[in-house]
Amino acid sequence: MMYICNTCGYIYDEEAGDPDNGLAPGTRWEDVPDDFVCPLCGVGKDEFSPQN
């Protein structure tokens, strides 16, 4: 599953994770810390939407 930042379009892909920001490949969105911010624009996790 992928999640897109509603502000800048950054995509978090659960399969790929985000190793540069401490999220190992396979990290599910539910397991991403609540204080996660978009690495491109800095908005919070609540500003992401699921993308199919």
PDBQT receptor file of N, H, CA, C and O in Angstrom, charges set to zero:
ATOM      1  N   MET A   1       0.846  -1.185   0.000  1.00  0.00    +0.000 N 
ATOM      2  CA  MET A   1       0.000   0.000   0.000  1.00  0.00    +0.000 C 
ATOM      3  C   MET A   1       0.891   1.247   0.000  1.00  0.00    +0.000 C 
ATOM      4  O   MET A   1       1.983   1.251   0.567  1.00  0.00    +0.000 OA
ATOM      5  N   MET A   2       0.403   2.286  -0.640  1.00  0.00    +0.000 N 
ATOM      6  H   MET A   2      -0.485   2.283  -1.101  1.00  0.00    +0.000 HD
ATOM      7  CA  MET A   2       1.132   3.549  -0.706  1.00  0.00    +0.000 C 
ATOM      8  C   MET A   2       0.264   4.658  -0.122  1.00  0.00    +0.000 C 
ATOM      9  O   MET A   2      -0.965   4.613  -0.177  1.00  0.00    +0.000 OA
ATOM     10  N   TYR A   3       0.944   5.652   0.436  1.00  0.00    +0.000 N 
ATOM     11  H   TYR A   3       1.942   5.689   0.480  1.00  0.00    +0.000 HD
ATOM     12  CA  TYR A   3       0.279   6.812   1.019  1.00  0.00    +0.000 C 
ATOM     13  C   TYR A   3       0.919   8.055   0.440  1.00  0.00    +0.000 C 
ATOM     14  O   TYR A   3       2.143   8.157   0.361  1.00  0.00    +0.000 OA
ATOM     15  N   ILE A   4       0.076   9.009   0.030  1.00  0.00    +0.000 N 
ATOM     16  H   ILE A   4      -0.918   8.926   0.094  1.00  0.00    +0.000 HD
ATOM     17  CA  ILE A   4       0.576  10.219  -0.630  1.00  0.00    +0.000 C 
ATOM     18  C   ILE A   4       0.355  11.436   0.262  1.00  0.00    +0.000 C 
ATOM     19  O   ILE A   4      -0.689  11.585   0.898  1.00  0.00    +0.000 OA
ATOM     20  N   CYS A   5       1.365  12.299   0.290  1.00  0.00    +0.000 N 
ATOM     21  H   CYS A   5       2.212  12.178  -0.226  1.00  0.00    +0.000 HD
ATOM     22  CA  CYS A   5       1.253  13.557   1.026  1.00  0.00    +0.000 C 
ATOM     23  C   CYS A   5       0.299  14.467   0.258  1.00  0.00    +0.000 C 
ATOM     24  O   CYS A   5       0.512  14.751  -0.921  1.00  0.00    +0.000 OA
ATOM     25  N   ASN A   6      -0.750  14.919   0.936  1.00  0.00    +0.000 N 
ATOM     26  H   ASN A   6      -0.923  14.688   1.894  1.00  0.00    +0.000 HD
ATOM     27  CA  ASN A   6      -1.743  15.782   0.292  1.00  0.00    +0.000 C 
ATOM     28  C   ASN A   6      -1.187  17.155  -0.053  1.00  0.00    +0.000 C 
ATOM     29  O   ASN A   6      -1.766  17.867  -0.874  1.00  0.00    +0.000 OA
ATOM     30  N   THR A   7      -0.074  17.535   0.562  1.00  0.00    +0.000 N 
ATOM     31  H   THR A   7       0.395  16.956   1.228  1.00  0.00    +0.000 HD
ATOM     32  CA  THR A   7       0.498  18.860   0.344  1.00  0.00    +0.000 C 
ATOM     33  C   THR A   7       1.475  18.895  -0.821  1.00  0.00    +0.000 C 
ATOM     34  O   THR A   7       1.389  19.774  -1.679  1.00  0.00    +0.000 OA
ATOM     35  N   CYS A   8       2.421  17.928  -0.856  1.00  0.00    +0.000 N 
ATOM     36  H   CYS A   8       2.491  17.215  -0.159  1.00  0.00    +0.000 HD
ATOM     37  CA  CYS A   8       3.478  18.018  -1.872  1.00  0.00    +0.000 C 
ATOM     38  C   CYS A   8       3.544  16.835  -2.834  1.00  0.00    +0.000 C 
ATOM     39  O   CYS A   8       4.254  16.895  -3.837  1.00  0.00    +0.000 OA
ATOM     40  N   GLY A   9       2.810  15.758  -2.539  1.00  0.00    +0.000 N 
ATOM     41  H   GLY A   9       2.233  15.710  -1.723  1.00  0.00    +0.000 HD
ATOM     42  CA  GLY A   9       2.801  14.623  -3.447  1.00  0.00    +0.000 C 
ATOM     43  C   GLY A   9       3.829  13.535  -3.147  1.00  0.00    +0.000 C 
ATOM     44  O   GLY A   9       3.910  12.547  -3.877  1.00  0.00    +0.000 OA
ATOM     45  N   TYR A  10       4.621  13.703  -2.074  1.00  0.00    +0.000 N 
ATOM     46  H   TYR A  10       4.555  14.506  -1.481  1.00  0.00    +0.000 HD
ATOM     47  CA  TYR A  10       5.565  12.648  -1.665  1.00  0.00    +0.000 C 
ATOM     48  C   TYR A  10       4.803  11.358  -1.427  1.00  0.00    +0.000 C 
ATOM     49  O   TYR A  10       3.724  11.384  -0.834  1.00  0.00    +0.000 OA
ATOM     50  N   ILE A  11       5.336  10.235  -1.874  1.00  0.00    +0.000 N 
ATOM     51  H   ILE A  11       6.213  10.214  -2.355  1.00  0.00    +0.000 HD
ATOM     52  CA  ILE A  11       4.660   8.950  -1.701  1.00  0.00    +0.000 C 
ATOM     53  C   ILE A  11       5.457   8.068  -0.755  1.00  0.00    +0.000 C 
ATOM     54  O   ILE A  11       6.644   7.816  -0.960  1.00  0.00    +0.000 OA
ATOM     55  N   TYR A  12       4.776   7.606   0.286  1.00  0.00    +0.000 N 
ATOM     56  H   TYR A  12       3.811   7.811   0.453  1.00  0.00    +0.000 HD
ATOM     57  CA  TYR A  12       5.359   6.608   1.183  1.00  0.00    +0.000 C 
ATOM     58  C   TYR A  12       4.856   5.244   0.732  1.00  0.00    +0.000 C 
ATOM     59  O   TYR A  12       3.653   4.982   0.734  1.00  0.00    +0.000 OA
ATOM     60  N   ASP A  13       5.783   4.384   0.346  1.00  0.00    +0.000 N 
ATOM     61  H   ASP A  13       6.760   4.597   0.344  1.00  0.00    +0.000 HD
ATOM     62  CA  ASP A  13       5.469   3.033  -0.114  1.00  0.00    +0.000 C 
ATOM     63  C   ASP A  13       5.853   2.066   1.000  1.00  0.00    +0.000 C 
ATOM     64  O   ASP A  13       7.025   1.965   1.363  1.00  0.00    +0.000 OA
ATOM     65  N   GLU A  14       4.861   1.351   1.543  1.00  0.00    +0.000 N 
ATOM     66  H   GLU A  14       3.909   1.433   1.248  1.00  0.00    +0.000 HD
ATOM     67  CA  GLU A  14       5.131   0.426   2.650  1.00  0.00    +0.000 C 
ATOM     68  C   GLU A  14       6.179  -0.615   2.272  1.00  0.00    +0.000 C 
ATOM     69  O   GLU A  14       7.002  -0.996   3.104  1.00  0.00    +0.000 OA
ATOM     70  N   GLU A  15       6.154  -1.069   1.045  1.00  0.00    +0.000 N 
ATOM     71  H   GLU A  15       5.485  -0.760   0.369  1.00  0.00    +0.000 HD
ATOM     72  CA  GLU A  15       7.101  -2.091   0.607  1.00  0.00    +0.000 C 
ATOM     73  C   GLU A  15       8.540  -1.573   0.626  1.00  0.00    +0.000 C 
ATOM     74  O   GLU A  15       9.459  -2.291   1.018  1.00  0.00    +0.000 OA
ATOM     75  N   ALA A  16       8.728  -0.327   0.201  1.00  0.00    +0.000 N 
ATOM     76  H   ALA A  16       7.981   0.257  -0.118  1.00  0.00    +0.000 HD
ATOM     77  CA  ALA A  16      10.069   0.260   0.136  1.00  0.00    +0.000 C 
ATOM     78  C   ALA A  16      10.493   0.893   1.454  1.00  0.00    +0.000 C 
ATOM     79  O   ALA A  16      11.686   1.003   1.738  1.00  0.00    +0.000 OA
ATOM     80  N   GLY A  17       9.509   1.313   2.266  1.00  0.00    +0.000 N 
ATOM     81  H   GLY A  17       8.540   1.224   2.035  1.00  0.00    +0.000 HD
ATOM     82  CA  GLY A  17       9.830   2.037   3.490  1.00  0.00    +0.000 C 
ATOM     83  C   GLY A  17      10.463   3.377   3.153  1.00  0.00    +0.000 C 
ATOM     84  O   GLY A  17      10.259   3.915   2.065  1.00  0.00    +0.000 OA
ATOM     85  N   ASP A  18      11.226   3.907   4.086  1.00  0.00    +0.000 N 
ATOM     86  H   ASP A  18      11.392   3.470   4.970  1.00  0.00    +0.000 HD
ATOM     87  CA  ASP A  18      11.962   5.151   3.879  1.00  0.00    +0.000 C 
ATOM     88  C   ASP A  18      13.232   5.068   4.720  1.00  0.00    +0.000 C 
ATOM     89  O   ASP A  18      13.363   5.751   5.735  1.00  0.00    +0.000 OA
ATOM     90  N   PRO A  19      14.180   4.208   4.277  1.00  0.00    +0.000 N 
ATOM     91  CA  PRO A  19      15.395   3.969   5.071  1.00  0.00    +0.000 C 
ATOM     92  C   PRO A  19      16.165   5.237   5.425  1.00  0.00    +0.000 C 
ATOM     93  O   PRO A  19      16.785   5.305   6.486  1.00  0.00    +0.000 OA
ATOM     94  N   ASP A  20      16.133   6.239   4.554  1.00  0.00    +0.000 N 
ATOM     95  H   ASP A  20      15.629   6.184   3.692  1.00  0.00    +0.000 HD
ATOM     96  CA  ASP A  20      16.847   7.489   4.833  1.00  0.00    +0.000 C 
ATOM     97  C   ASP A  20      16.273   8.212   6.051  1.00  0.00    +0.000 C 
ATOM     98  O   ASP A  20      16.946   9.039   6.666  1.00  0.00    +0.000 OA
ATOM     99  N   ASN A  21      15.028   7.893   6.390  1.00  0.00    +0.000 N 
ATOM    100  H   ASN A  21      14.482   7.221   5.890  1.00  0.00    +0.000 HD
ATOM    101  CA  ASN A  21      14.370   8.531   7.525  1.00  0.00    +0.000 C 
ATOM    102  C   ASN A  21      14.023   7.518   8.624  1.00  0.00    +0.000 C 
ATOM    103  O   ASN A  21      13.139   7.761   9.446  1.00  0.00    +0.000 OA
ATOM    104  N   GLY A  22      14.724   6.392   8.628  1.00  0.00    +0.000 N 
ATOM    105  H   GLY A  22      15.442   6.195   7.961  1.00  0.00    +0.000 HD
ATOM    106  CA  GLY A  22      14.593   5.432   9.722  1.00  0.00    +0.000 C 
ATOM    107  C   GLY A  22      13.448   4.447   9.618  1.00  0.00    +0.000 C 
ATOM    108  O   GLY A  22      13.119   3.785  10.603  1.00  0.00    +0.000 OA
ATOM    109  N   LEU A  23      12.834   4.333   8.457  1.00  0.00    +0.000 N 
ATOM    110  H   LEU A  23      13.101   4.871   7.658  1.00  0.00    +0.000 HD
ATOM    111  CA  LEU A  23      11.711   3.404   8.284  1.00  0.00    +0.000 C 
ATOM    112  C   LEU A  23      12.134   2.269   7.355  1.00  0.00    +0.000 C 
ATOM    113  O   LEU A  23      12.291   2.462   6.149  1.00  0.00    +0.000 OA
ATOM    114  N   ALA A  24      12.313   1.098   7.930  1.00  0.00    +0.000 N 
ATOM    115  H   ALA A  24      12.186   0.942   8.909  1.00  0.00    +0.000 HD
ATOM    116  CA  ALA A  24      12.793  -0.060   7.183  1.00  0.00    +0.000 C 
ATOM    117  C   ALA A  24      11.781  -0.495   6.126  1.00  0.00    +0.000 C 
ATOM    118  O   ALA A  24      10.579  -0.288   6.298  1.00  0.00    +0.000 OA
ATOM    119  N   PRO A  25      12.256  -1.098   5.033  1.00  0.00    +0.000 N 
ATOM    120  CA  PRO A  25      11.328  -1.665   4.045  1.00  0.00    +0.000 C 
ATOM    121  C   PRO A  25      10.357  -2.616   4.735  1.00  0.00    +0.000 C 
ATOM    122  O   PRO A  25      10.739  -3.390   5.613  1.00  0.00    +0.000 OA
ATOM    123  N   GLY A  26       9.106  -2.543   4.325  1.00  0.00    +0.000 N 
ATOM    124  H   GLY A  26       8.795  -1.914   3.612  1.00  0.00    +0.000 HD
ATOM    125  CA  GLY A  26       8.080  -3.388   4.917  1.00  0.00    +0.000 C 
ATOM    126  C   GLY A  26       7.365  -2.752   6.102  1.00  0.00    +0.000 C 
ATOM    127  O   GLY A  26       6.458  -3.363   6.667  1.00  0.00    +0.000 OA
ATOM    128  N   THR A  27       7.755  -1.533   6.494  1.00  0.00    +0.000 N 
ATOM    129  H   THR A  27       8.492  -1.036   6.035  1.00  0.00    +0.000 HD
ATOM    130  CA  THR A  27       7.092  -0.853   7.616  1.00  0.00    +0.000 C 
ATOM    131  C   THR A  27       5.704  -0.410   7.181  1.00  0.00    +0.000 C 
ATOM    132  O   THR A  27       5.551   0.423   6.288  1.00  0.00    +0.000 OA
ATOM    133  N   ARG A  28       4.696  -0.983   7.830  1.00  0.00    +0.000 N 
ATOM    134  H   ARG A  28       4.820  -1.659   8.555  1.00  0.00    +0.000 HD
ATOM    135  CA  ARG A  28       3.310  -0.617   7.511  1.00  0.00    +0.000 C 
ATOM    136  C   ARG A  28       3.013   0.796   8.003  1.00  0.00    +0.000 C 
ATOM    137  O   ARG A  28       3.609   1.263   8.974  1.00  0.00    +0.000 OA
ATOM    138  N   TRP A  29       2.094   1.467   7.328  1.00  0.00    +0.000 N 
ATOM    139  H   TRP A  29       1.610   1.087   6.540  1.00  0.00    +0.000 HD
ATOM    140  CA  TRP A  29       1.725   2.845   7.671  1.00  0.00    +0.000 C 
ATOM    141  C   TRP A  29       1.263   2.936   9.121  1.00  0.00    +0.000 C 
ATOM    142  O   TRP A  29       1.559   3.908   9.816  1.00  0.00    +0.000 OA
ATOM    143  N   GLU A  30       0.536   1.915   9.572  1.00  0.00    +0.000 N 
ATOM    144  H   GLU A  30       0.295   1.125   9.008  1.00  0.00    +0.000 HD
ATOM    145  CA  GLU A  30       0.039   1.904  10.952  1.00  0.00    +0.000 C 
ATOM    146  C   GLU A  30       1.199   1.878  11.950  1.00  0.00    +0.000 C 
ATOM    147  O   GLU A  30       1.052   2.323  13.088  1.00  0.00    +0.000 OA
ATOM    148  N   ASP A  31       2.353   1.356  11.518  1.00  0.00    +0.000 N 
ATOM    149  H   ASP A  31       2.472   0.995  10.593  1.00  0.00    +0.000 HD
ATOM    150  CA  ASP A  31       3.519   1.247  12.394  1.00  0.00    +0.000 C 
ATOM    151  C   ASP A  31       4.477   2.426  12.284  1.00  0.00    +0.000 C 
ATOM    152  O   ASP A  31       5.454   2.507  13.029  1.00  0.00    +0.000 OA
ATOM    153  N   VAL A  32       4.200   3.339  11.356  1.00  0.00    +0.000 N 
ATOM    154  H   VAL A  32       3.406   3.273  10.751  1.00  0.00    +0.000 HD
ATOM    155  CA  VAL A  32       5.006   4.554  11.243  1.00  0.00    +0.000 C 
ATOM    156  C   VAL A  32       4.671   5.418  12.461  1.00  0.00    +0.000 C 
ATOM    157  O   VAL A  32       3.494   5.611  12.767  1.00  0.00    +0.000 OA
ATOM    158  N   PRO A  33       5.678   5.940  13.160  1.00  0.00    +0.000 N 
ATOM    159  CA  PRO A  33       5.406   6.735  14.370  1.00  0.00    +0.000 C 
ATOM    160  C   PRO A  33       4.468   7.910  14.103  1.00  0.00    +0.000 C 
ATOM    161  O   PRO A  33       4.477   8.493  13.019  1.00  0.00    +0.000 OA
ATOM    162  N   ASP A  34       3.656   8.247  15.110  1.00  0.00    +0.000 N 
ATOM    163  H   ASP A  34       3.648   7.772  15.990  1.00  0.00    +0.000 HD
ATOM    164  CA  ASP A  34       2.700   9.348  14.971  1.00  0.00    +0.000 C 
ATOM    165  C   ASP A  34       3.381  10.696  14.751  1.00  0.00    +0.000 C 
ATOM    166  O   ASP A  34       2.771  11.620  14.213  1.00  0.00    +0.000 OA
ATOM    167  N   ASP A  35       4.649  10.811  15.167  1.00  0.00    +0.000 N 
ATOM    168  H   ASP A  35       5.144  10.060  15.604  1.00  0.00    +0.000 HD
ATOM    169  CA  ASP A  35       5.349  12.090  14.995  1.00  0.00    +0.000 C 
ATOM    170  C   ASP A  35       6.098  12.168  13.653  1.00  0.00    +0.000 C 
ATOM    171  O   ASP A  35       6.885  13.088  13.432  1.00  0.00    +0.000 OA
ATOM    172  N   PHE A  36       5.848  11.201  12.767  1.00  0.00    +0.000 N 
ATOM    173  H   PHE A  36       5.209  10.453  12.947  1.00  0.00    +0.000 HD
ATOM    174  CA  PHE A  36       6.449  11.217  11.421  1.00  0.00    +0.000 C 
ATOM    175  C   PHE A  36       6.013  12.484  10.697  1.00  0.00    +0.000 C 
ATOM    176  O   PHE A  36       4.854  12.892  10.770  1.00  0.00    +0.000 OA
ATOM    177  N   VAL A  37       6.965  13.099   9.995  1.00  0.00    +0.000 N 
ATOM    178  H   VAL A  37       7.906  12.768   9.936  1.00  0.00    +0.000 HD
ATOM    179  CA  VAL A  37       6.636  14.241   9.137  1.00  0.00    +0.000 C 
ATOM    180  C   VAL A  37       7.141  13.953   7.730  1.00  0.00    +0.000 C 
ATOM    181  O   VAL A  37       8.120  13.230   7.549  1.00  0.00    +0.000 OA
ATOM    182  N   CYS A  38       6.478  14.512   6.755  1.00  0.00    +0.000 N 
ATOM    183  H   CYS A  38       5.682  15.099   6.902  1.00  0.00    +0.000 HD
ATOM    184  CA  CYS A  38       6.868  14.349   5.361  1.00  0.00    +0.000 C 
ATOM    185  C   CYS A  38       8.303  14.845   5.190  1.00  0.00    +0.000 C 
ATOM    186  O   CYS A  38       8.618  15.972   5.573  1.00  0.00    +0.000 OA
ATOM    187  N   PRO A  39       9.179  14.007   4.615  1.00  0.00    +0.000 N 
ATOM    188  CA  PRO A  39      10.570  14.425   4.452  1.00  0.00    +0.000 C 
ATOM    189  C   PRO A  39      10.759  15.550   3.437  1.00  0.00    +0.000 C 
ATOM    190  O   PRO A  39      11.824  16.166   3.396  1.00  0.00    +0.000 OA
ATOM    191  N   LEU A  40       9.755  15.826   2.626  1.00  0.00    +0.000 N 
ATOM    192  H   LEU A  40       8.890  15.326   2.659  1.00  0.00    +0.000 HD
ATOM    193  CA  LEU A  40       9.887  16.893   1.633  1.00  0.00    +0.000 C 
ATOM    194  C   LEU A  40       9.314  18.227   2.095  1.00  0.00    +0.000 C 
ATOM    195  O   LEU A  40       9.905  19.280   1.856  1.00  0.00    +0.000 OA
ATOM    196  N   CYS A  41       8.146  18.177   2.767  1.00  0.00    +0.000 N 
ATOM    197  H   CYS A  41       7.666  17.321   2.962  1.00  0.00    +0.000 HD
ATOM    198  CA  CYS A  41       7.503  19.457   3.107  1.00  0.00    +0.000 C 
ATOM    199  C   CYS A  41       7.230  19.636   4.601  1.00  0.00    +0.000 C 
ATOM    200  O   CYS A  41       6.887  20.736   5.033  1.00  0.00    +0.000 OA
ATOM    201  N   GLY A  42       7.376  18.568   5.399  1.00  0.00    +0.000 N 
ATOM    202  H   GLY A  42       7.654  17.674   5.047  1.00  0.00    +0.000 HD
ATOM    203  CA  GLY A  42       7.286  18.706   6.846  1.00  0.00    +0.000 C 
ATOM    204  C   GLY A  42       5.905  18.613   7.462  1.00  0.00    +0.000 C 
ATOM    205  O   GLY A  42       5.764  18.829   8.666  1.00  0.00    +0.000 OA
ATOM    206  N   VAL A  43       4.869  18.296   6.675  1.00  0.00    +0.000 N 
ATOM    207  H   VAL A  43       4.984  18.120   5.697  1.00  0.00    +0.000 HD
ATOM    208  CA  VAL A  43       3.545  18.149   7.290  1.00  0.00    +0.000 C 
ATOM    209  C   VAL A  43       3.451  16.819   8.024  1.00  0.00    +0.000 C 
ATOM    210  O   VAL A  43       4.240  15.908   7.774  1.00  0.00    +0.000 OA
ATOM    211  N   GLY A  44       2.492  16.711   8.920  1.00  0.00    +0.000 N 
ATOM    212  H   GLY A  44       1.851  17.451   9.122  1.00  0.00    +0.000 HD
ATOM    213  CA  GLY A  44       2.336  15.520   9.735  1.00  0.00    +0.000 C 
ATOM    214  C   GLY A  44       1.690  14.352   9.014  1.00  0.00    +0.000 C 
ATOM    215  O   GLY A  44       1.168  14.477   7.907  1.00  0.00    +0.000 OA
ATOM    216  N   LYS A  45       1.748  13.210   9.685  1.00  0.00    +0.000 N 
ATOM    217  H   LYS A  45       2.172  13.108  10.585  1.00  0.00    +0.000 HD
ATOM    218  CA  LYS A  45       1.206  11.952   9.163  1.00  0.00    +0.000 C 
ATOM    219  C   LYS A  45      -0.276  12.071   8.805  1.00  0.00    +0.000 C 
ATOM    220  O   LYS A  45      -0.755  11.388   7.900  1.00  0.00    +0.000 OA
ATOM    221  N   ASP A  46      -0.995  12.933   9.510  1.00  0.00    +0.000 N 
ATOM    222  H   ASP A  46      -0.605  13.488  10.245  1.00  0.00    +0.000 HD
ATOM    223  CA  ASP A  46      -2.434  13.091   9.265  1.00  0.00    +0.000 C 
ATOM    224  C   ASP A  46      -2.738  13.774   7.946  1.00  0.00    +0.000 C 
ATOM    225  O   ASP A  46      -3.899  13.855   7.543  1.00  0.00    +0.000 OA
ATOM    226  N   GLU A  47      -1.707  14.268   7.267  1.00  0.00    +0.000 N 
ATOM    227  H   GLU A  47      -0.764  14.203   7.595  1.00  0.00    +0.000 HD
ATOM    228  CA  GLU A  47      -1.900  14.929   5.968  1.00  0.00    +0.000 C 
ATOM    229  C   GLU A  47      -1.641  13.982   4.786  1.00  0.00    +0.000 C 
ATOM    230  O   GLU A  47      -1.501  14.430   3.648  1.00  0.00    +0.000 OA
ATOM    231  N   PHE A  48      -1.579  12.680   5.064  1.00  0.00    +0.000 N 
ATOM    232  H   PHE A  48      -1.692  12.317   5.988  1.00  0.00    +0.000 HD
ATOM    233  CA  PHE A  48      -1.374  11.673   4.019  1.00  0.00    +0.000 C 
ATOM    234  C   PHE A  48      -2.671  10.937   3.756  1.00  0.00    +0.000 C 
ATOM    235  O   PHE A  48      -3.494  10.758   4.654  1.00  0.00    +0.000 OA
ATOM    236  N   SER A  49      -2.845  10.512   2.516  1.00  0.00    +0.000 N 
ATOM    237  H   SER A  49      -2.176  10.657   1.786  1.00  0.00    +0.000 HD
ATOM    238  CA  SER A  49      -4.024   9.739   2.124  1.00  0.00    +0.000 C 
ATOM    239  C   SER A  49      -3.588   8.447   1.442  1.00  0.00    +0.000 C 
ATOM    240  O   SER A  49      -2.564   8.419   0.759  1.00  0.00    +0.000 OA
ATOM    241  N   PRO A  50      -4.369   7.368   1.626  1.00  0.00    +0.000 N 
ATOM    242  CA  PRO A  50      -4.042   6.119   0.930  1.00  0.00    +0.000 C 
ATOM    243  C   PRO A  50      -4.146   6.306  -0.574  1.00  0.00    +0.000 C 
ATOM    244  O   PRO A  50      -5.011   7.027  -1.071  1.00  0.00    +0.000 OA
ATOM    245  N   GLN A  51      -3.243   5.640  -1.289  1.00  0.00    +0.000 N 
ATOM    246  H   GLN A  51      -2.540   5.055  -0.885  1.00  0.00    +0.000 HD
ATOM    247  CA  GLN A  51      -3.281   5.701  -2.753  1.00  0.00    +0.000 C 
ATOM    248  C   GLN A  51      -3.239   4.273  -3.287  1.00  0.00    +0.000 C 
ATOM    249  O   GLN A  51      -2.424   3.464  -2.842  1.00  0.00    +0.000 OA
ATOM    250  N   ASN A  52      -4.095   3.972  -4.219  1.00  0.00    +0.000 N 
ATOM    251  H   ASN A  52      -4.757   4.629  -4.580  1.00  0.00    +0.000 HD
ATOM    252  CA  ASN A  52      -4.133   2.625  -4.784  1.00  0.00    +0.000 C 
ATOM    253  C   ASN A  52      -3.337   2.545  -6.062  1.00  0.00    +0.000 C 
ATOM    254  O   ASN A  52      -3.260   1.480  -6.675  1.00  0.00    +0.000 OA
TER     255      ASN A  52
